[in-house]
Amino acid sequence: MIGGELALLSQLTELHLYSNLLTTINATELKALHLLQKLNLRNNQIASLDPAAFPTSLTELDLACNKLTVQTFGSAMTGTPSPSY
């Protein structure tokens, strides 16, 4: 996603990546953000997600205005915060 630089921000609690034309989410990079609580991925080009990409500390996730479909989430999102539309 950003070339590994996110791992250097391990104390980050809030991240806004809206309107960046992102197409994928790198699970390894986000998992390194152990304190991340709020993630805004609104208005990108994300078409699919790996539920394992999100740290367990996440309490708010905004995925509005992406290319996701309901089938993308399915039951795999169990234990992950509900997406914000």
C-alpha beads as a LAMMPS data file, in Angstrom:
LAMMPS data file: protein, C-alpha beads

85 atoms
84 bonds

1 atom types
1 bond types

-500.0 500.0 xlo xhi
-500.0 500.0 ylo yhi
-500.0 500.0 zlo zhi

Masses

1 110.0

Atoms # bond

1 1 1 0.000 0.000 0.000
2 1 1 2.596 2.560 1.066
3 1 1 5.777 0.554 0.731
4 1 1 6.183 -0.596 4.340
5 1 1 6.384 2.834 5.957
6 1 1 3.280 2.185 8.069
7 1 1 5.223 -0.261 10.237
8 1 1 7.281 2.700 11.455
9 1 1 4.129 4.272 12.927
10 1 1 3.376 1.584 15.513
11 1 1 1.890 4.082 18.004
12 1 1 -0.693 5.388 15.509
13 1 1 -4.308 5.298 16.749
14 1 1 -6.077 7.009 13.825
15 1 1 -5.331 6.819 10.098
16 1 1 -7.108 8.652 7.267
17 1 1 -6.388 7.308 3.780
18 1 1 -9.518 8.594 2.066
19 1 1 -9.530 9.637 -1.616
20 1 1 -6.159 8.079 -2.481
21 1 1 -7.214 5.703 -5.277
22 1 1 -6.102 2.719 -3.186
23 1 1 -7.028 -0.631 -4.722
24 1 1 -5.712 -3.035 -2.065
25 1 1 -5.001 -3.164 1.654
26 1 1 -1.743 -4.797 2.744
27 1 1 -2.496 -7.039 5.740
28 1 1 1.108 -7.065 6.945
29 1 1 1.344 -3.279 7.117
30 1 1 -1.941 -2.737 8.944
31 1 1 -1.340 -5.577 11.404
32 1 1 1.805 -3.737 12.572
33 1 1 -0.421 -0.894 13.809
34 1 1 -1.346 -2.585 17.101
35 1 1 -2.961 0.551 18.582
36 1 1 -4.971 1.598 15.519
37 1 1 -8.576 2.346 16.486
38 1 1 -9.938 4.424 13.592
39 1 1 -9.280 3.744 9.904
40 1 1 -10.819 5.828 7.125
41 1 1 -10.538 4.229 3.682
42 1 1 -13.491 6.133 2.209
43 1 1 -13.581 7.030 -1.491
44 1 1 -10.908 4.686 -2.835
45 1 1 -11.002 1.868 -5.405
46 1 1 -10.932 -1.106 -3.012
47 1 1 -12.871 -4.060 -4.470
48 1 1 -12.027 -6.817 -1.987
49 1 1 -10.750 -7.148 1.561
50 1 1 -8.945 -9.705 3.622
51 1 1 -10.529 -9.543 7.090
52 1 1 -7.154 -10.570 8.512
53 1 1 -5.772 -7.229 7.290
54 1 1 -7.236 -5.304 10.194
55 1 1 -5.693 -5.095 13.667
56 1 1 -7.882 -6.337 16.511
57 1 1 -7.655 -2.893 18.153
58 1 1 -9.762 -1.377 15.330
59 1 1 -13.091 0.052 16.534
60 1 1 -14.050 2.290 13.577
61 1 1 -13.706 1.426 9.889
62 1 1 -15.038 3.627 7.072
63 1 1 -15.170 1.861 3.699
64 1 1 -17.838 4.013 2.039
65 1 1 -17.550 4.835 -1.658
66 1 1 -15.337 1.918 -2.646
67 1 1 -15.977 -0.902 -5.113
68 1 1 -16.939 -3.402 -2.420
69 1 1 -20.001 -5.606 -2.622
70 1 1 -21.933 -7.230 0.209
71 1 1 -20.480 -10.627 -0.777
72 1 1 -17.000 -9.230 -0.122
73 1 1 -17.705 -9.116 3.614
74 1 1 -19.791 -12.220 4.144
75 1 1 -19.352 -14.110 7.388
76 1 1 -15.568 -13.651 7.188
77 1 1 -15.906 -10.281 8.908
78 1 1 -16.985 -11.886 12.190
79 1 1 -15.088 -10.248 15.031
80 1 1 -14.205 -7.197 12.930
81 1 1 -15.984 -3.867 13.439
82 1 1 -19.022 -3.315 11.233
83 1 1 -18.231 -1.312 8.107
84 1 1 -19.474 2.253 7.853
85 1 1 -21.440 2.991 4.662

Bonds

1 1 1 2
2 1 2 3
3 1 3 4
4 1 4 5
5 1 5 6
6 1 6 7
7 1 7 8
8 1 8 9
9 1 9 10
10 1 10 11
11 1 11 12
12 1 12 13
13 1 13 14
14 1 14 15
15 1 15 16
16 1 16 17
17 1 17 18
18 1 18 19
19 1 19 20
20 1 20 21
21 1 21 22
22 1 22 23
23 1 23 24
24 1 24 25
25 1 25 26
26 1 26 27
27 1 27 28
28 1 28 29
29 1 29 30
30 1 30 31
31 1 31 32
32 1 32 33
33 1 33 34
34 1 34 35
35 1 35 36
36 1 36 37
37 1 37 38
38 1 38 39
39 1 39 40
40 1 40 41
41 1 41 42
42 1 42 43
43 1 43 44
44 1 44 45
45 1 45 46
46 1 46 47
47 1 47 48
48 1 48 49
49 1 49 50
50 1 50 51
51 1 51 52
52 1 52 53
53 1 53 54
54 1 54 55
55 1 55 56
56 1 56 57
57 1 57 58
58 1 58 59
59 1 59 60
60 1 60 61
61 1 61 62
62 1 62 63
63 1 63 64
64 1 64 65
65 1 65 66
66 1 66 67
67 1 67 68
68 1 68 69
69 1 69 70
70 1 70 71
71 1 71 72
72 1 72 73
73 1 73 74
74 1 74 75
75 1 75 76
76 1 76 77
77 1 77 78
78 1 78 79
79 1 79 80
80 1 80 81
81 1 81 82
82 1 82 83
83 1 83 84
84 1 84 85
